[in-house]
Amino acid sequence: MMVKKHFGKYACLFVLGCLILNPGLFAQQTNTYEDEIFYHIFLRSFYDSNGDSHGDLKGLQQKLDYLQDLGVTAVLITPLYDSDYYHNYFPNDFEKIDAEFGSKEDYFNLLSDMHSRGMKLIMDMEIHYVTERHLWYKDSYQNPGSKYSKYIIYNGPENTQPETIIFDLKGLESYDGTFIKITTTDLFNPDVQAYHHKVFKYWVDPNQDGNFDDGIDGFRLDHIMDNLDWKNKFTNLLSKFWKPLFEDLGAVNPDLIFLGEQAEWGYGHEYFEKGDLTHVFAFPLSMAIREMDAQNIINKIDSTRLATPAGKEQFVFVENHDMSRVATEMKSDLPKLKLAAALNLLVKGVPIIYYGQELGMTGKGGFNAFGQTDGNDIPRREAFEWYKTVEGPGMALWYKNSGPWWDQTNLKNNDGISLEEQKTDRQSLYNFYRKLINIRKENTALSTGDIETIHSDPKIVSFIRKNNDQIILVLINPDDTKNSISLDLAGSEKGVDLLDGSEKNLRNKIVLQPNEIKILELN
């Protein structure tokens, strides 16, 4: 189906009318992070610096050149604190760094190196729960007289029944076969609140000298909820716990990022409104990208934009550590993976890439894939594939020979899914990511510009990115058949494709081959 879309003088009148009705609609944010390229790292699986098979802080520091060569400017790192769980989301101690990751000296060396390169580091925090090995739990269990007795939620007499966590779990079996109990802390206890304010402030300004060179650039808040675990025991957490914490930290460093993982994976309305987070994740858009339905993608671009208040931003992603790898969902179809990359990087928002996504790493796993164990998620958190063979220096194979997730590992020798194999292949997914990131950085309309979707053909994702200097038309055909679109762009007769340098006559019908992408700078 071909539908003409008129721009030129009519578009100018439309834009002028929008500005009169809403003068902030096309205003550029002063503190935008949309010009950053974030990279989400599951640290234990990234790069091992000391031969113990666990990815670590020194290993990440040794691979900063790789990240910068890819185009990455900021890193989101999974929790660093001490934990007996491989993912580190349930702490034994909020203040200690997991010894398998290294020391605080290693952490500060990494941060110093990143800041000297102009890079940012975001720390992941999950503070609702603690394990049975945390001091609060150990000292207060069956001991009502403990000073920490009110730090933990107990339901039975004499502190014998600690509150469960989400899904009423009392704990989890670790991938190594050990079972570790977990309980819920009392976030409304003034002493608990004061403790967390102190810990978060430490990471923001360790020396309390007002110089943030040694301080974290922001926090990801895991499993953030207004009604914790929907139990009605902790309600209005966004306004009563999180917002005061953000205000306190913002008074120390007003440039901090507060990125919430909204637990229900929605648009994040209440997180912005009640919690005053600066960022949330664009989950509905991510789901639409993974489905590769053009009309749904356009609709989700629009609804995500409308759900985001002025001065706030959405992180645009296609996969993370809790989701099946997009390459698995798309059966490693290279053209489709390139479409996902384009949508990840060209839609308005803060782009974030999950480690190995740029190589097309695969993995599924998921709830109960291997029984009641946290090993269920290992397939989507496997070692980054540096080499064409599974073994090699720095390979973070911490889970080797530990269970069925290793027996069924997605890592294979000479399968084309590795940095070594893709780096010299000009048509590889890795080099396509590099190219797209470079195009985004060189064209400010694609990074910080406004977005207008074009609802003209339900089979083609079409939108314009624009600022005062540029207008760029993006056309994506996620269909496996050829499609065409007619766009009568009065005043813009030609466009140069930023992907291949070719010139297109915009007065003619534009034909897109199956799974083709066009990024046209209008003149």
C-alpha positions as CSV (number, residue, x, y, z in Angstrom):
1,M,0.0,0.0,0.0
2,M,1.3,3.5,-0.9
3,V,0.1,6.6,0.9
4,K,1.5,10.0,0.2
5,K,2.7,12.0,3.2
6,H,2.9,15.8,2.6
7,F,5.6,17.8,4.4
8,G,7.2,21.0,3.3
9,K,5.1,24.1,4.0
10,Y,2.3,21.9,5.5
11,A,4.9,20.3,7.9
12,C,6.1,23.8,8.8
13,L,2.6,24.9,9.7
14,F,2.1,21.7,11.8
15,V,5.3,22.3,13.7
16,L,4.5,25.9,14.2
17,G,1.1,25.0,15.6
18,C,2.6,22.5,17.9
19,L,5.1,25.0,19.2
20,I,2.3,27.5,19.9
21,L,0.3,24.9,21.8
22,N,3.3,23.3,23.5
23,P,6.5,25.4,23.3
24,G,8.6,22.7,25.0
25,L,7.7,20.0,22.5
26,F,10.9,20.3,20.4
27,A,13.1,21.9,23.0
28,Q,16.4,20.2,23.6
29,Q,17.1,18.9,27.1
30,T,20.0,20.6,28.8
31,N,21.0,17.5,30.8
32,T,20.3,14.8,28.2
33,Y,22.1,11.5,28.3
34,E,20.8,10.7,24.8
35,D,24.3,11.5,23.4
36,E,25.8,8.6,25.4
37,I,26.1,5.0,24.3
38,F,25.6,2.8,27.3
39,Y,26.8,-0.8,27.6
40,H,25.3,-3.2,30.1
41,I,27.9,-5.6,31.5
42,F,27.3,-8.8,33.5
43,L,30.7,-8.5,35.2
44,R,31.3,-12.1,36.1
45,S,30.9,-13.1,32.5
46,F,32.9,-10.3,30.8
47,Y,36.7,-10.7,31.1
48,D,38.9,-12.5,33.6
49,S,42.1,-10.8,34.5
50,N,43.7,-13.3,36.9
51,G,42.9,-16.8,35.6
52,D,40.2,-17.8,38.1
53,S,37.6,-17.8,35.3
54,H,35.5,-15.1,37.0
55,G,35.1,-11.8,35.2
56,D,36.4,-9.0,37.4
57,L,37.1,-5.3,37.7
58,K,40.6,-5.4,36.4
59,G,39.3,-7.4,33.4
60,L,36.8,-4.7,32.6
61,Q,39.5,-2.1,32.9
62,Q,41.7,-4.0,30.5
63,K,38.8,-4.0,27.9
64,L,38.0,-0.3,28.0
65,D,39.8,0.1,24.7
66,Y,37.4,-2.4,23.2
67,L,34.4,-0.6,24.5
68,Q,35.7,2.8,23.2
69,D,36.5,1.3,19.8
70,L,32.9,0.0,19.7
71,G,31.7,3.6,20.5
72,V,30.6,3.0,24.1
73,T,30.8,6.1,26.4
74,A,29.1,4.7,29.6
75,V,28.8,1.4,31.4
76,L,26.1,-0.1,33.5
77,I,27.6,-2.8,35.7
78,T,25.8,-5.5,37.6
79,P,26.0,-5.4,41.5
80,L,29.5,-5.5,43.0
81,Y,28.7,-6.1,46.6
82,D,29.5,-9.3,48.4
83,S,27.1,-12.1,47.7
84,D,27.0,-15.9,47.6
85,Y,24.8,-15.7,44.5
86,Y,26.7,-15.5,41.2
87,H,24.6,-12.6,40.0
88,N,25.2,-10.7,43.2
89,Y,21.7,-9.4,43.5
90,F,21.2,-10.6,47.1
91,P,23.9,-9.2,49.3
92,N,25.8,-10.6,52.3
93,D,27.2,-7.1,52.8
94,F,26.2,-3.8,51.1
95,E,29.6,-2.3,51.7
96,K,32.1,-4.9,50.6
97,I,33.0,-5.7,47.0
98,D,32.8,-9.4,46.1
99,A,36.4,-10.7,46.4
100,E,36.0,-12.6,43.1
101,F,35.6,-9.2,41.4
102,G,38.6,-7.7,43.1
103,S,39.2,-5.0,45.7
104,K,38.0,-1.5,46.3
105,E,41.4,-0.4,45.0
106,D,40.6,-2.2,41.8
107,Y,37.2,-0.5,41.7
108,F,38.7,3.0,42.2
109,N,41.4,2.3,39.6
110,L,38.7,1.3,37.1
111,L,36.6,4.4,37.8
112,S,39.6,6.7,37.6
113,D,40.6,5.2,34.2
114,M,37.0,5.5,32.9
115,H,36.7,9.1,34.0
116,S,40.0,10.0,32.5
117,R,38.6,8.7,29.2
118,G,35.4,10.7,29.6
119,M,33.4,7.6,30.3
120,K,30.7,7.1,32.9
121,L,30.0,4.2,35.3
122,I,26.6,3.3,36.6
123,M,26.3,0.9,39.6
124,D,23.4,-1.6,40.0
125,M,21.8,-1.8,43.4
126,E,19.2,-4.2,44.9
127,I,18.5,-3.2,48.5
128,H,15.1,-4.8,49.4
129,Y,16.6,-8.1,50.5
130,V,19.5,-9.6,52.4
131,T,20.8,-13.2,52.7
132,E,21.1,-15.2,55.9
133,R,24.8,-14.3,55.9
134,H,24.2,-10.6,56.2
135,L,24.8,-9.2,59.7
136,W,21.3,-7.9,60.1
137,Y,19.9,-11.4,59.5
138,K,22.5,-13.3,61.4
139,D,22.3,-11.2,64.5
140,S,18.5,-10.8,64.7
141,Y,17.3,-14.3,63.7
142,Q,15.8,-15.9,66.8
143,N,17.1,-12.9,68.8
144,P,14.5,-10.2,69.4
145,G,16.9,-8.3,71.5
146,S,19.3,-7.7,68.6
147,K,19.9,-4.1,67.6
148,Y,19.0,-5.2,64.1
149,S,15.7,-6.9,65.1
150,K,13.6,-4.2,63.4
151,Y,15.8,-4.1,60.3
152,I,14.3,-7.4,59.1
153,I,10.6,-8.2,58.7
154,Y,9.7,-11.1,61.0
155,N,6.2,-12.6,61.0
156,G,6.5,-15.1,63.8
157,P,7.3,-14.9,67.5
158,E,10.8,-14.6,68.7
159,N,12.1,-13.6,65.2
160,T,11.6,-17.1,63.9
161,Q,9.7,-16.4,60.7
162,P,11.6,-13.9,58.5
163,E,9.5,-12.5,55.6
164,T,9.9,-14.1,52.2
165,I,10.9,-12.3,49.0
166,I,9.0,-12.1,45.7
167,F,6.9,-15.2,44.7
168,D,7.1,-16.1,48.5
169,L,10.5,-17.6,48.1
170,K,12.4,-18.2,51.3
171,G,15.6,-18.5,49.4
172,L,17.2,-19.9,46.2
173,E,19.3,-22.9,45.3
174,S,22.5,-21.5,43.8
175,Y,23.9,-23.0,40.6
176,D,26.6,-24.7,42.7
177,G,23.9,-26.6,44.7
178,T,24.0,-24.5,47.9
179,F,20.7,-23.1,49.3
180,I,20.9,-19.7,50.8
181,K,18.0,-18.1,52.7
182,I,16.9,-14.6,51.8
183,T,14.6,-12.2,53.6
184,T,13.0,-8.7,53.2
185,T,14.3,-5.7,55.0
186,D,12.2,-2.9,56.5
187,L,12.7,0.1,54.3
188,F,10.5,2.2,56.5
189,N,12.7,1.7,59.5
190,P,14.5,5.1,60.1
191,D,17.8,3.3,60.9
192,V,17.6,1.3,57.6
193,Q,16.9,4.4,55.7
194,A,19.7,6.3,57.3
195,Y,22.0,3.4,56.6
196,H,21.2,3.3,52.9
197,H,21.5,7.1,52.5
198,K,25.0,6.8,54.0
199,V,26.0,3.8,51.7
200,F,24.7,5.5,48.5
201,K,26.4,8.7,49.4
202,Y,29.7,6.9,49.9
203,W,29.7,5.7,46.3
204,V,28.8,9.2,45.1
205,D,31.6,11.0,47.0
206,P,33.8,8.6,48.8
207,N,36.1,11.3,50.2
208,Q,33.2,13.8,50.9
209,D,35.3,16.5,49.3
210,G,32.9,17.6,46.6
211,N,35.1,16.2,43.9
212,F,33.3,13.4,42.0
213,D,36.2,12.1,40.0
214,D,36.2,9.1,42.4
215,G,32.4,8.9,42.6
216,I,29.9,6.8,40.7
217,D,27.9,8.6,38.0
218,G,24.6,7.1,38.9
219,F,22.6,4.0,40.0
220,R,20.4,1.4,38.4
221,L,17.7,0.4,41.0
222,D,16.8,-3.2,40.5
223,H,13.2,-4.4,41.0
224,I,12.0,-1.0,42.0
225,M,8.3,-1.0,43.1
226,D,5.8,1.2,44.8
227,N,4.1,-1.7,46.5
228,L,6.9,-4.2,47.2
229,D,6.2,-7.6,45.8
230,W,2.5,-6.6,45.7
231,K,2.2,-7.7,49.3
232,N,0.7,-4.4,50.6
233,K,3.2,-4.4,53.4
234,F,5.4,-1.6,51.9
235,T,3.3,0.8,49.9
236,N,4.1,4.2,48.5
237,L,7.8,3.3,48.4
238,L,8.4,5.6,45.5
239,S,7.4,8.8,47.4
240,K,8.3,7.7,50.9
241,F,11.6,5.9,50.4
242,W,13.0,6.4,46.9
243,K,12.3,10.1,46.2
244,P,13.8,11.3,49.5
245,L,16.9,9.2,48.8
246,F,17.2,10.7,45.3
247,E,16.8,14.2,46.7
248,D,19.5,13.6,49.3
249,L,21.9,12.2,46.7
250,G,21.0,14.9,44.2
251,A,22.0,17.5,46.8
252,V,25.4,16.0,46.7
253,N,25.8,15.6,43.0
254,P,22.9,17.0,40.8
255,D,24.2,15.2,37.7
256,L,23.5,11.7,39.0
257,I,21.4,9.2,37.0
258,F,18.7,7.4,38.8
259,L,17.6,4.6,36.5
260,G,14.8,2.4,37.7
261,E,14.0,-1.1,36.5
262,Q,10.2,-0.9,36.8
263,A,9.2,-4.3,38.1
264,E,6.1,-4.7,36.0
265,W,8.0,-3.7,32.8
266,G,5.6,-1.0,31.8
267,Y,6.0,2.6,30.6
268,G,7.1,3.9,34.0
269,H,4.5,6.6,34.5
270,E,4.4,6.4,38.3
271,Y,8.2,6.0,38.6
272,F,8.6,9.4,37.0
273,E,5.7,11.0,38.8
274,K,5.9,9.6,42.3
275,G,9.6,8.6,42.6
276,D,11.1,11.3,40.5
277,L,13.5,8.9,38.8
278,T,15.5,10.5,36.0
279,H,15.3,7.4,33.7
280,V,13.4,4.2,33.3
281,F,13.7,1.3,30.7
282,A,11.5,1.4,27.6
283,F,10.2,-2.1,28.1
284,P,7.1,-1.9,25.8
285,L,9.2,-0.6,23.0
286,S,11.8,-3.3,23.6
287,M,9.1,-6.0,23.3
288,A,7.8,-4.5,20.1
289,I,11.3,-4.4,18.6
290,R,11.7,-8.1,19.4
291,E,8.4,-8.9,17.6
292,M,9.5,-7.0,14.5
293,D,6.0,-5.8,13.7
294,A,6.3,-2.4,12.0
295,Q,3.0,-1.0,13.1
296,N,3.5,-2.1,16.7
297,I,6.9,-0.6,16.8
298,I,5.6,2.8,15.5
299,N,2.8,2.7,18.1
300,K,5.2,1.9,20.9
301,I,7.6,4.7,19.8
302,D,4.7,7.1,20.1
303,S,3.3,5.8,23.4
304,T,6.8,5.8,25.0
305,R,7.4,9.4,23.9
306,L,4.0,10.5,25.3
307,A,4.7,8.6,28.6
308,T,8.0,10.4,29.2
309,P,7.7,13.8,31.0
310,A,9.9,16.7,30.0
311,G,13.4,16.5,31.4
312,K,13.1,12.7,31.8
313,E,14.4,9.9,29.4
314,Q,13.9,6.3,28.5
315,F,16.7,3.8,28.1
316,V,16.1,2.0,24.7
317,F,17.3,-1.6,24.7
318,V,16.5,-4.9,23.0
319,E,17.9,-7.4,25.5
320,N,19.1,-7.6,29.1
321,H,20.3,-10.1,31.7
322,D,16.7,-11.2,32.4
323,M,15.6,-11.8,28.8
324,S,16.3,-14.3,26.2
325,R,19.0,-13.1,23.8
326,V,17.4,-11.4,20.8
327,A,19.6,-13.5,18.5
328,T,17.9,-16.6,19.9
329,E,14.4,-15.0,19.4
330,M,15.4,-14.1,15.8
331,K,17.1,-17.4,15.1
332,S,20.4,-15.6,14.4
333,D,19.0,-14.0,11.3
334,L,21.7,-11.4,10.6
335,P,19.5,-9.0,8.6
336,K,16.9,-9.1,11.4
337,L,19.6,-8.5,14.0
338,K,20.8,-5.5,12.1
339,L,17.2,-4.1,12.1
340,A,17.1,-4.6,15.9
341,A,20.5,-2.7,16.2
342,A,19.1,0.1,14.1
343,L,16.0,0.5,16.2
344,N,18.1,0.2,19.4
345,L,20.3,3.1,18.2
346,L,18.2,5.3,16.1
347,V,14.9,5.7,18.1
348,K,14.8,8.6,20.5
349,G,16.1,7.7,23.9
350,V,19.3,6.7,25.7
351,P,20.6,3.6,23.8
352,I,22.0,0.7,25.9
353,I,23.6,-2.5,24.5
354,Y,23.8,-5.7,26.5
355,Y,27.3,-7.2,26.4
356,G,27.6,-9.7,23.5
357,Q,24.5,-8.3,21.8
358,E,26.8,-6.7,19.2
359,L,28.1,-10.2,18.3
360,G,24.7,-11.9,18.1
361,M,25.4,-14.0,21.2
362,T,22.5,-16.5,21.9
363,G,20.9,-17.8,25.0
364,K,17.5,-18.4,26.5
365,G,17.1,-20.1,29.9
366,G,14.4,-18.6,32.0
367,F,12.2,-19.5,35.0
368,N,12.3,-23.2,35.9
369,A,14.4,-24.1,32.8
370,F,16.5,-26.4,34.9
371,G,14.4,-26.6,38.1
372,Q,14.3,-24.4,41.2
373,T,17.8,-22.9,40.8
374,D,19.3,-19.6,39.9
375,G,21.3,-21.5,37.2
376,N,18.1,-21.0,35.0
377,D,19.4,-17.7,33.9
378,I,23.0,-18.6,33.1
379,P,22.3,-19.2,29.3
380,R,21.6,-15.5,28.9
381,R,24.5,-14.5,31.0
382,E,27.3,-16.6,29.5
383,A,30.9,-15.6,28.9
384,F,31.6,-12.9,26.4
385,E,33.0,-14.5,23.3
386,W,36.4,-13.0,22.7
387,Y,37.8,-15.8,20.5
388,K,36.6,-18.1,17.8
389,T,37.1,-21.0,20.2
390,V,35.5,-21.3,23.6
391,E,38.7,-21.5,25.5
392,G,41.1,-18.6,25.6
393,P,42.9,-16.1,27.9
394,G,40.4,-14.1,29.9
395,M,37.3,-16.2,29.0
396,A,35.0,-15.9,32.0
397,L,33.9,-19.5,32.1
398,W,33.0,-19.5,35.9
399,Y,30.1,-21.9,35.3
400,K,32.1,-24.5,33.4
401,N,31.1,-28.1,34.2
402,S,28.7,-26.9,36.9
403,G,25.4,-28.2,35.5
404,P,23.1,-28.6,32.5
405,W,23.5,-25.0,31.5
406,W,27.1,-25.8,30.7
407,D,26.3,-29.1,29.0
408,Q,23.9,-27.2,26.8
409,T,26.1,-24.1,26.5
410,N,25.5,-21.7,23.5
411,L,29.2,-21.2,23.1
412,K,30.6,-23.1,20.2
413,N,33.9,-23.1,18.4
414,N,34.1,-21.4,15.0
415,D,30.4,-20.5,14.7
416,G,31.0,-16.9,13.7
417,I,29.8,-15.5,17.0
418,S,32.9,-14.0,18.5
419,L,34.9,-10.8,18.3
420,E,37.8,-12.6,16.7
421,E,35.7,-13.8,13.8
422,Q,33.7,-10.6,13.3
423,K,36.2,-7.9,13.8
424,T,37.7,-8.3,10.3
425,D,34.4,-9.1,8.6
426,R,33.1,-5.8,7.1
427,Q,29.6,-7.3,6.9
428,S,29.5,-8.6,10.5
429,L,27.0,-7.6,13.1
430,Y,29.8,-6.2,15.2
431,N,31.0,-3.8,12.5
432,F,27.4,-2.8,11.8
433,Y,27.0,-1.7,15.4
434,R,30.2,0.2,15.1
435,K,29.0,1.9,12.0
436,L,25.6,2.8,13.4
437,I,27.1,4.2,16.6
438,N,29.5,6.3,14.5
439,I,26.6,7.6,12.4
440,R,24.6,8.4,15.5
441,K,27.5,10.3,17.0
442,E,28.3,12.3,13.8
443,N,24.7,13.4,13.3
444,T,23.2,15.1,16.3
445,A,19.6,14.8,15.0
446,L,20.0,11.1,15.6
447,S,21.3,11.4,19.1
448,T,19.5,14.4,20.8
449,G,17.0,15.4,18.1
450,D,13.2,15.2,18.3
451,I,11.3,12.3,16.7
452,E,8.2,12.3,14.5
453,T,6.7,9.0,13.4
454,I,5.2,8.6,10.0
455,H,2.0,6.5,9.9
456,S,1.9,5.9,6.1
457,D,2.6,2.2,5.5
458,P,1.9,-0.4,8.2
459,K,4.7,-2.6,6.9
460,I,7.5,0.0,7.1
461,V,8.8,1.7,10.3
462,S,9.3,5.3,9.3
463,F,10.2,8.3,11.4
464,I,12.1,11.6,11.2
465,R,14.8,12.7,13.7
466,K,15.3,16.5,13.6
467,N,16.9,19.4,15.3
468,N,17.8,22.9,14.2
469,D,20.6,21.6,11.9
470,Q,19.4,18.4,10.4
471,I,16.4,16.4,9.3
472,I,17.0,12.7,8.9
473,L,14.5,10.2,7.6
474,V,14.8,6.6,8.9
475,L,13.0,3.8,6.9
476,I,13.1,0.2,8.1
477,N,11.4,-2.7,6.4
478,P,11.2,-5.6,8.9
479,D,9.2,-7.6,6.4
480,D,10.6,-10.5,4.4
481,T,9.2,-9.1,1.2
482,K,9.9,-6.0,-0.7
483,N,7.9,-2.9,0.2
484,S,7.7,0.6,-1.1
485,I,6.6,4.0,0.3
486,S,5.8,7.3,-1.3
487,L,6.7,10.4,0.6
488,D,6.1,13.8,-1.0
489,L,8.7,15.8,0.9
490,A,8.2,19.3,-0.6
491,G,11.4,21.3,-0.2
492,S,13.4,18.1,0.2
493,E,13.8,16.5,-3.2
494,K,16.9,14.4,-2.4
495,G,18.4,12.6,0.5
496,V,21.8,11.0,1.1
497,D,21.8,7.6,2.7
498,L,24.2,7.7,5.7
499,L,24.8,4.0,5.5
500,D,26.3,3.8,2.0
501,G,26.5,7.4,0.7
502,S,24.1,6.9,-2.1
503,E,21.7,9.7,-3.2
504,K,18.0,9.0,-3.3
505,N,15.4,11.0,-5.3
506,L,12.7,11.5,-2.7
507,R,10.0,12.4,-5.2
508,N,10.1,8.9,-6.5
509,K,8.6,5.9,-4.8
510,I,11.2,4.6,-2.3
511,V,11.6,0.8,-2.6
512,L,12.9,-1.1,0.4
513,Q,14.2,-4.6,0.0
514,P,13.4,-7.3,2.6
515,N,14.9,-6.2,6.0
516,E,16.5,-3.1,4.5
517,I,17.4,0.0,6.4
518,K,17.7,3.5,5.0
519,I,19.0,6.5,7.0
520,L,18.5,9.5,4.7
521,E,19.8,13.0,5.5
522,L,17.4,15.4,3.8
523,N,18.6,18.4,1.9
